[in-house]
């Protein structure tokens, strides 16, 4: 699920190719959180119960770790290739 307001969306493969072609190596690549069309509802729940919101946030983070392609984005550490 991608926000329609985003002007450019990159797949993980595209991100890797961009860094490689620019002369960078990926040192670490981690998902952010699971991408869901239910985000508005989940945020509303957070206003009612922080405990429930916290549990859902942990679930979403774990789910993104199971399939990095379902993440809202990536935390990437790169270095210039030698």
Biopython code that builds the backbone (N, CA, C, O; Angstrom):
import numpy as np
from Bio.PDB.StructureBuilder import StructureBuilder

atoms = [
    (1, "UNK", "N", (0.855, -1.180, 0.000)),
    (1, "UNK", "CA", (0.000, 0.000, 0.000)),
    (1, "UNK", "C", (0.891, 1.230, 0.000)),
    (1, "UNK", "O", (1.787, 1.350, 0.836)),
    (2, "UNK", "N", (0.655, 2.129, -0.917)),
    (2, "UNK", "CA", (1.467, 3.345, -0.995)),
    (2, "UNK", "C", (0.568, 4.576, -0.972)),
    (2, "UNK", "O", (-0.509, 4.588, -1.568)),
    (3, "UNK", "N", (1.018, 5.583, -0.293)),
    (3, "UNK", "CA", (0.294, 6.847, -0.213)),
    (3, "UNK", "C", (0.222, 7.476, -1.609)),
    (3, "UNK", "O", (1.263, 7.673, -2.236)),
    (4, "UNK", "N", (-0.965, 7.794, -2.110)),
    (4, "UNK", "CA", (-1.078, 8.353, -3.462)),
    (4, "UNK", "C", (-0.446, 9.740, -3.613)),
    (4, "UNK", "O", (-0.225, 10.189, -4.738)),
    (5, "UNK", "N", (-0.153, 10.421, -2.511)),
    (5, "UNK", "CA", (0.479, 11.736, -2.585)),
    (5, "UNK", "C", (1.970, 11.666, -2.894)),
    (5, "UNK", "O", (2.573, 12.667, -3.280)),
    (6, "UNK", "N", (2.556, 10.506, -2.729)),
    (6, "UNK", "CA", (3.987, 10.378, -3.007)),
    (6, "UNK", "C", (4.218, 10.527, -4.505)),
    (6, "UNK", "O", (3.540, 9.893, -5.313)),
    (7, "UNK", "N", (5.163, 11.353, -4.862)),
    (7, "UNK", "CA", (5.447, 11.597, -6.274)),
    (7, "UNK", "C", (6.296, 10.481, -6.875)),
    (7, "UNK", "O", (6.117, 10.119, -8.037)),
    (8, "UNK", "N", (7.212, 9.941, -6.091)),
    (8, "UNK", "CA", (8.085, 8.870, -6.572)),
    (8, "UNK", "C", (8.158, 7.790, -5.502)),
    (8, "UNK", "O", (8.421, 8.077, -4.335)),
    (9, "UNK", "N", (7.929, 6.566, -5.901)),
    (9, "UNK", "CA", (8.062, 5.414, -5.007)),
    (9, "UNK", "C", (9.158, 4.514, -5.584)),
    (9, "UNK", "O", (9.206, 4.291, -6.794)),
    (10, "UNK", "N", (10.023, 4.006, -4.735)),
    (10, "UNK", "CA", (11.093, 3.120, -5.174)),
    (10, "UNK", "C", (10.921, 1.750, -4.542)),
    (10, "UNK", "O", (10.623, 1.635, -3.353)),
    (11, "UNK", "N", (11.109, 0.723, -5.338)),
    (11, "UNK", "CA", (11.135, -0.634, -4.790)),
    (11, "UNK", "C", (12.509, -0.849, -4.156)),
    (11, "UNK", "O", (13.436, -0.069, -4.374)),
    (12, "UNK", "N", (12.622, -1.905, -3.378)),
    (12, "UNK", "CA", (13.907, -2.217, -2.754)),
    (12, "UNK", "C", (14.969, -2.474, -3.824)),
    (12, "UNK", "O", (16.110, -2.033, -3.685)),
    (13, "UNK", "N", (14.602, -3.175, -4.877)),
    (13, "UNK", "CA", (15.553, -3.454, -5.960)),
    (13, "UNK", "C", (16.039, -2.154, -6.607)),
    (13, "UNK", "O", (17.223, -2.021, -6.919)),
    (14, "UNK", "N", (15.133, -1.202, -6.807)),
    (14, "UNK", "CA", (15.519, 0.083, -7.397)),
    (14, "UNK", "C", (16.474, 0.848, -6.487)),
    (14, "UNK", "O", (17.449, 1.434, -6.959)),
    (15, "UNK", "N", (16.200, 0.844, -5.194)),
    (15, "UNK", "CA", (17.071, 1.530, -4.237)),
    (15, "UNK", "C", (18.469, 0.919, -4.273)),
    (15, "UNK", "O", (19.468, 1.637, -4.306)),
    (16, "UNK", "N", (18.530, -0.401, -4.266)),
    (16, "UNK", "CA", (19.834, -1.076, -4.314)),
    (16, "UNK", "C", (20.593, -0.708, -5.586)),
    (16, "UNK", "O", (21.794, -0.444, -5.537)),
    (17, "UNK", "N", (19.901, -0.690, -6.722)),
    (17, "UNK", "CA", (20.547, -0.347, -7.994)),
    (17, "UNK", "C", (21.031, 1.096, -8.019)),
    (17, "UNK", "O", (22.100, 1.380, -8.560)),
    (18, "UNK", "N", (20.263, 2.005, -7.447)),
    (18, "UNK", "CA", (20.669, 3.414, -7.400)),
    (18, "UNK", "C", (21.960, 3.571, -6.608)),
    (18, "UNK", "O", (22.884, 4.254, -7.050)),
    (19, "UNK", "N", (22.026, 2.940, -5.441)),
    (19, "UNK", "CA", (23.243, 3.036, -4.632)),
    (19, "UNK", "C", (24.429, 2.391, -5.336)),
    (19, "UNK", "O", (25.529, 2.943, -5.349)),
    (20, "UNK", "N", (24.200, 1.220, -5.920)),
    (20, "UNK", "CA", (25.289, 0.514, -6.600)),
    (20, "UNK", "C", (25.827, 1.344, -7.767)),
    (20, "UNK", "O", (27.040, 1.476, -7.930)),
    (21, "UNK", "N", (24.929, 1.900, -8.576)),
    (21, "UNK", "CA", (25.374, 2.683, -9.733)),
    (21, "UNK", "C", (26.052, 3.991, -9.317)),
    (21, "UNK", "O", (26.831, 4.553, -10.086)),
    (22, "UNK", "N", (25.763, 4.475, -8.116)),
    (22, "UNK", "CA", (26.409, 5.692, -7.605)),
    (22, "UNK", "C", (27.714, 5.379, -6.873)),
    (22, "UNK", "O", (28.393, 6.285, -6.391)),
    (23, "UNK", "N", (28.063, 4.083, -6.792)),
    (23, "UNK", "CA", (29.331, 3.709, -6.175)),
    (23, "UNK", "C", (29.283, 3.509, -4.675)),
    (23, "UNK", "O", (30.267, 3.757, -3.978)),
    (24, "UNK", "N", (28.133, 3.060, -4.171)),
    (24, "UNK", "CA", (27.986, 2.818, -2.738)),
    (24, "UNK", "C", (27.662, 1.354, -2.467)),
    (24, "UNK", "O", (27.013, 0.688, -3.273)),
    (25, "UNK", "N", (28.125, 0.864, -1.320)),
    (25, "UNK", "CA", (27.784, -0.475, -0.833)),
    (25, "UNK", "C", (26.836, -0.337, 0.345)),
    (25, "UNK", "O", (26.993, 0.554, 1.180)),
    (26, "UNK", "N", (25.857, -1.221, 0.407)),
    (26, "UNK", "CA", (24.925, -1.220, 1.531)),
    (26, "UNK", "C", (25.555, -1.994, 2.683)),
    (26, "UNK", "O", (25.927, -3.158, 2.531)),
    (27, "UNK", "N", (25.670, -1.344, 3.827)),
    (27, "UNK", "CA", (26.239, -1.952, 5.028)),
    (27, "UNK", "C", (25.135, -2.590, 5.867)),
    (27, "UNK", "O", (25.302, -3.688, 6.398)),
    (28, "UNK", "N", (24.015, -1.897, 5.979)),
    (28, "UNK", "CA", (22.888, -2.378, 6.781)),
    (28, "UNK", "C", (21.588, -1.947, 6.113)),
    (28, "UNK", "O", (21.464, -0.818, 5.638)),
    (29, "UNK", "N", (20.620, -2.863, 6.083)),
    (29, "UNK", "CA", (19.321, -2.559, 5.500)),
    (29, "UNK", "C", (18.251, -3.160, 6.402)),
    (29, "UNK", "O", (18.205, -4.375, 6.595)),
    (30, "UNK", "N", (17.393, -2.308, 6.953)),
    (30, "UNK", "CA", (16.347, -2.771, 7.865)),
    (30, "UNK", "C", (15.016, -2.146, 7.468)),
    (30, "UNK", "O", (14.980, -1.019, 6.976)),
    (31, "UNK", "N", (13.923, -2.873, 7.680)),
    (31, "UNK", "CA", (12.609, -2.302, 7.388)),
    (31, "UNK", "C", (12.208, -1.289, 8.451)),
    (31, "UNK", "O", (12.741, -1.299, 9.561)),
    (32, "UNK", "N", (11.263, -0.411, 8.105)),
    (32, "UNK", "CA", (10.744, 0.559, 9.068)),
    (32, "UNK", "C", (9.572, -0.067, 9.810)),
    (32, "UNK", "O", (9.687, -0.381, 10.995)),
    (33, "UNK", "N", (8.458, -0.250, 9.133)),
    (33, "UNK", "CA", (7.276, -0.878, 9.716)),
    (33, "UNK", "C", (6.383, -1.375, 8.592)),
    (33, "UNK", "O", (6.505, -0.922, 7.454)),
    (34, "UNK", "N", (5.502, -2.288, 8.898)),
    (34, "UNK", "CA", (4.583, -2.861, 7.913)),
    (34, "UNK", "C", (3.666, -1.786, 7.341)),
    (34, "UNK", "O", (3.114, -0.972, 8.081)),
    (35, "UNK", "N", (3.510, -1.789, 6.026)),
    (35, "UNK", "CA", (2.657, -0.824, 5.336)),
    (35, "UNK", "C", (1.233, -1.359, 5.291)),
    (35, "UNK", "O", (0.998, -2.469, 4.813)),
    (36, "UNK", "N", (0.295, -0.582, 5.780)),
    (36, "UNK", "CA", (-1.087, -1.044, 5.882)),
    (36, "UNK", "C", (-2.067, 0.049, 5.468)),
    (36, "UNK", "O", (-1.866, 1.218, 5.796)),
    (37, "UNK", "N", (-3.127, -0.323, 4.751)),
    (37, "UNK", "CA", (-4.155, 0.667, 4.432)),
    (37, "UNK", "C", (-4.977, 1.052, 5.663)),
    (37, "UNK", "O", (-5.798, 1.966, 5.598)),
    (38, "UNK", "N", (-4.761, 0.364, 6.777)),
    (38, "UNK", "CA", (-5.498, 0.614, 8.020)),
    (38, "UNK", "C", (-4.826, 1.647, 8.918)),
    (38, "UNK", "O", (-5.244, 1.830, 10.062)),
    (39, "UNK", "N", (-3.792, 2.324, 8.423)),
    (39, "UNK", "CA", (-3.003, 3.212, 9.275)),
    (39, "UNK", "C", (-3.847, 4.296, 9.946)),
    (39, "UNK", "O", (-3.613, 4.625, 11.109)),
    (40, "UNK", "N", (-4.816, 4.851, 9.235)),
    (40, "UNK", "CA", (-5.671, 5.881, 9.837)),
    (40, "UNK", "C", (-6.465, 5.349, 11.014)),
    (40, "UNK", "O", (-6.582, 6.012, 12.045)),
    (41, "UNK", "N", (-7.013, 4.145, 10.861)),
    (41, "UNK", "CA", (-7.767, 3.514, 11.941)),
    (41, "UNK", "C", (-6.853, 3.177, 13.117)),
    (41, "UNK", "O", (-7.222, 3.361, 14.278)),
    (42, "UNK", "N", (-5.664, 2.684, 12.803)),
    (42, "UNK", "CA", (-4.702, 2.339, 13.855)),
    (42, "UNK", "C", (-4.303, 3.594, 14.635)),
    (42, "UNK", "O", (-4.185, 3.554, 15.860)),
    (43, "UNK", "N", (-4.095, 4.701, 13.930)),
    (43, "UNK", "CA", (-3.768, 5.964, 14.610)),
    (43, "UNK", "C", (-4.917, 6.426, 15.496)),
    (43, "UNK", "O", (-4.691, 6.955, 16.584)),
    (44, "UNK", "N", (-6.138, 6.231, 15.038)),
    (44, "UNK", "CA", (-7.311, 6.574, 15.845)),
    (44, "UNK", "C", (-7.340, 5.740, 17.126)),
    (44, "UNK", "O", (-7.644, 6.256, 18.202)),
    (45, "UNK", "N", (-7.024, 4.452, 17.006)),
    (45, "UNK", "CA", (-6.958, 3.591, 18.192)),
    (45, "UNK", "C", (-5.929, 4.114, 19.193)),
    (45, "UNK", "O", (-6.120, 4.013, 20.405)),
    (46, "UNK", "N", (-4.835, 4.674, 18.670)),
    (46, "UNK", "CA", (-3.801, 5.225, 19.539)),
    (46, "UNK", "C", (-4.317, 6.354, 20.407)),
    (46, "UNK", "O", (-3.834, 6.556, 21.522)),
    (47, "UNK", "N", (-5.300, 7.094, 19.903)),
    (47, "UNK", "CA", (-5.902, 8.157, 20.699)),
    (47, "UNK", "C", (-6.780, 7.626, 21.811)),
    (47, "UNK", "O", (-7.066, 8.331, 22.779)),
    (48, "UNK", "N", (-7.209, 6.382, 21.673)),
    (48, "UNK", "CA", (-8.073, 5.763, 22.674)),
    (48, "UNK", "C", (-7.305, 4.878, 23.648)),
    (48, "UNK", "O", (-7.637, 4.802, 24.831)),
    (49, "UNK", "N", (-6.271, 4.209, 23.131)),
    (49, "UNK", "CA", (-5.515, 3.283, 23.975)),
    (49, "UNK", "C", (-4.063, 3.218, 23.516)),
    (49, "UNK", "O", (-3.759, 2.621, 22.483)),
    (50, "UNK", "N", (-3.175, 3.830, 24.279)),
    (50, "UNK", "CA", (-1.754, 3.770, 23.935)),
    (50, "UNK", "C", (-1.200, 2.359, 24.078)),
    (50, "UNK", "O", (-0.292, 1.969, 23.343)),
    (51, "UNK", "N", (-1.739, 1.597, 25.012)),
    (51, "UNK", "CA", (-1.290, 0.212, 25.198)),
    (51, "UNK", "C", (-1.593, -0.617, 23.944)),
    (51, "UNK", "O", (-0.735, -1.355, 23.461)),
    (52, "UNK", "N", (-2.819, -0.491, 23.420)),
    (52, "UNK", "CA", (-3.197, -1.221, 22.211)),
    (52, "UNK", "C", (-2.366, -0.743, 21.021)),
    (52, "UNK", "O", (-1.895, -1.553, 20.222)),
    (53, "UNK", "N", (-2.189, 0.563, 20.905)),
    (53, "UNK", "CA", (-1.391, 1.125, 19.817)),
    (53, "UNK", "C", (0.040, 0.588, 19.867)),
    (53, "UNK", "O", (0.613, 0.249, 18.831)),
    (54, "UNK", "N", (0.606, 0.511, 21.049)),
    (54, "UNK", "CA", (1.964, -0.004, 21.217)),
    (54, "UNK", "C", (2.062, -1.462, 20.779)),
    (54, "UNK", "O", (3.030, -1.854, 20.127)),
    (55, "UNK", "N", (1.065, -2.261, 21.137)),
    (55, "UNK", "CA", (1.056, -3.679, 20.741)),
    (55, "UNK", "C", (0.953, -3.817, 19.224)),
    (55, "UNK", "O", (1.636, -4.645, 18.622)),
    (56, "UNK", "N", (0.093, -2.999, 18.611)),
    (56, "UNK", "CA", (-0.051, -3.040, 17.155)),
    (56, "UNK", "C", (1.246, -2.593, 16.483)),
    (56, "UNK", "O", (1.651, -3.174, 15.476)),
    (57, "UNK", "N", (1.896, -1.572, 17.025)),
    (57, "UNK", "CA", (3.157, -1.081, 16.464)),
    (57, "UNK", "C", (4.234, -2.164, 16.508)),
    (57, "UNK", "O", (4.996, -2.320, 15.555)),
    (58, "UNK", "N", (4.298, -2.903, 17.596)),
    (58, "UNK", "CA", (5.268, -4.004, 17.699)),
    (58, "UNK", "C", (4.958, -5.093, 16.680)),
    (58, "UNK", "O", (5.866, -5.649, 16.062)),
    (59, "UNK", "N", (3.679, -5.395, 16.509)),
    (59, "UNK", "CA", (3.253, -6.395, 15.519)),
    (59, "UNK", "C", (3.656, -5.947, 14.109)),
    (59, "UNK", "O", (4.189, -6.737, 13.330)),
    (60, "UNK", "N", (3.395, -4.666, 13.787)),
    (60, "UNK", "CA", (3.719, -4.149, 12.458)),
    (60, "UNK", "C", (5.223, -4.185, 12.193)),
    (60, "UNK", "O", (5.652, -4.486, 11.079)),
    (61, "UNK", "N", (6.008, -3.885, 13.198)),
    (61, "UNK", "CA", (7.463, -3.923, 13.038)),
    (61, "UNK", "C", (7.936, -5.358, 12.795)),
    (61, "UNK", "O", (8.786, -5.597, 11.937)),
    (62, "UNK", "N", (7.388, -6.306, 13.548)),
    (62, "UNK", "CA", (7.752, -7.717, 13.374)),
    (62, "UNK", "C", (7.315, -8.221, 12.000)),
    (62, "UNK", "O", (8.056, -8.951, 11.343)),
    (63, "UNK", "N", (6.131, -7.838, 11.571)),
    (63, "UNK", "CA", (5.616, -8.271, 10.266)),
    (63, "UNK", "C", (6.489, -7.734, 9.131)),
    (63, "UNK", "O", (6.737, -8.447, 8.159)),
    (64, "UNK", "N", (6.951, -6.503, 9.240)),
    (64, "UNK", "CA", (7.851, -5.939, 8.229)),
    (64, "UNK", "C", (9.172, -6.701, 8.202)),
    (64, "UNK", "O", (9.783, -6.854, 7.144)),
    (65, "UNK", "N", (9.609, -7.174, 9.358)),
    (65, "UNK", "CA", (10.838, -7.956, 9.425)),
    (65, "UNK", "C", (10.717, -9.305, 8.738)),
    (65, "UNK", "O", (11.713, -9.860, 8.274)),
    (66, "UNK", "N", (9.505, -9.834, 8.671)),
    (66, "UNK", "CA", (9.262, -11.114, 8.002)),
    (66, "UNK", "C", (9.276, -10.968, 6.482)),
    (66, "UNK", "O", (9.657, -11.896, 5.769)),
    (67, "UNK", "N", (8.860, -9.799, 5.990)),
    (67, "UNK", "CA", (8.852, -9.541, 4.549)),
    (67, "UNK", "C", (9.213, -8.075, 4.322)),
    (67, "UNK", "O", (8.350, -7.199, 4.360)),
    (68, "UNK", "N", (10.476, -7.826, 4.090)),
    (68, "UNK", "CA", (10.978, -6.453, 3.981)),
    (68, "UNK", "C", (10.297, -5.675, 2.853)),
    (68, "UNK", "O", (10.246, -4.446, 2.891)),
    (69, "UNK", "N", (9.777, -6.385, 1.852)),
    (69, "UNK", "CA", (9.105, -5.712, 0.737)),
    (69, "UNK", "C", (7.758, -5.114, 1.132)),
    (69, "UNK", "O", (7.185, -4.336, 0.369)),
    (70, "UNK", "N", (7.250, -5.461, 2.300)),
    (70, "UNK", "CA", (5.982, -4.916, 2.789)),
    (70, "UNK", "C", (6.197, -3.755, 3.764)),
    (70, "UNK", "O", (5.265, -3.337, 4.451)),
    (71, "UNK", "N", (7.408, -3.246, 3.820)),
    (71, "UNK", "CA", (7.735, -2.150, 4.732)),
    (71, "UNK", "C", (7.357, -0.796, 4.133)),
    (71, "UNK", "O", (7.307, -0.638, 2.913)),
    (72, "UNK", "N", (7.091, 0.177, 5.003)),
    (72, "UNK", "CA", (6.807, 1.539, 4.540)),
    (72, "UNK", "C", (8.060, 2.209, 3.992)),
    (72, "UNK", "O", (7.972, 3.196, 3.261)),
    (73, "UNK", "N", (9.198, 1.686, 4.338)),
    (73, "UNK", "CA", (10.468, 2.253, 3.893)),
    (73, "UNK", "C", (11.611, 1.444, 4.461)),
    (73, "UNK", "O", (11.411, 0.358, 5.004)),
    (74, "UNK", "N", (12.793, 1.972, 4.333)),
    (74, "UNK", "CA", (13.981, 1.236, 4.754)),
    (74, "UNK", "C", (14.931, 2.157, 5.504)),
    (74, "UNK", "O", (15.043, 3.344, 5.198)),
    (75, "UNK", "N", (15.605, 1.592, 6.480)),
    (75, "UNK", "CA", (16.712, 2.281, 7.157)),
    (75, "UNK", "C", (17.980, 1.685, 6.565)),
    (75, "UNK", "O", (18.292, 0.513, 6.779)),
    (76, "UNK", "N", (18.696, 2.500, 5.826)),
    (76, "UNK", "CA", (19.840, 1.990, 5.076)),
    (76, "UNK", "C", (21.102, 2.750, 5.478)),
    (76, "UNK", "O", (21.123, 3.980, 5.530)),
    (77, "UNK", "N", (22.142, 1.986, 5.758)),
    (77, "UNK", "CA", (23.467, 2.564, 5.999)),
    (77, "UNK", "C", (24.329, 2.153, 4.812)),
    (77, "UNK", "O", (24.406, 0.976, 4.460)),
    (78, "UNK", "N", (24.974, 3.145, 4.201)),
    (78, "UNK", "CA", (25.807, 2.875, 3.029)),
    (78, "UNK", "C", (27.208, 3.433, 3.246)),
    (78, "UNK", "O", (27.438, 4.273, 4.116)),
    (79, "UNK", "N", (28.139, 2.940, 2.426)),
    (79, "UNK", "CA", (29.490, 3.510, 2.420)),
    (79, "UNK", "C", (29.970, 3.553, 0.977)),
    (79, "UNK", "O", (29.534, 2.767, 0.136)),
    (80, "UNK", "N", (30.857, 4.466, 0.713)),
    (80, "UNK", "CA", (31.429, 4.590, -0.627)),
    (80, "UNK", "C", (32.237, 3.337, -0.927)),
    (80, "UNK", "O", (33.038, 2.899, -0.102)),
    (81, "UNK", "N", (32.028, 2.759, -2.108)),
    (81, "UNK", "CA", (32.773, 1.562, -2.508)),
    (81, "UNK", "C", (34.255, 1.884, -2.601)),
    (81, "UNK", "O", (34.642, 2.992, -2.972)),
    (82, "UNK", "N", (35.095, 0.881, -2.251)),
    (82, "UNK", "CA", (36.539, 1.110, -2.309)),
    (82, "UNK", "C", (37.066, 0.921, -3.704)),
    (82, "UNK", "O", (38.265, 1.074, -3.938)),
]
sb = StructureBuilder()
sb.init_structure("model")
sb.init_model(0)
sb.init_chain("A")
sb.init_seg("    ")
for serial, (resi, resn, name, xyz) in enumerate(atoms, 1):
    if name == "N":
        sb.init_residue(resn, " ", resi, " ")
    sb.init_atom(name, np.array(xyz, "f"), 0.0, 1.0, " ", f" {name:<3s}", serial, name[0])
structure = sb.get_structure()
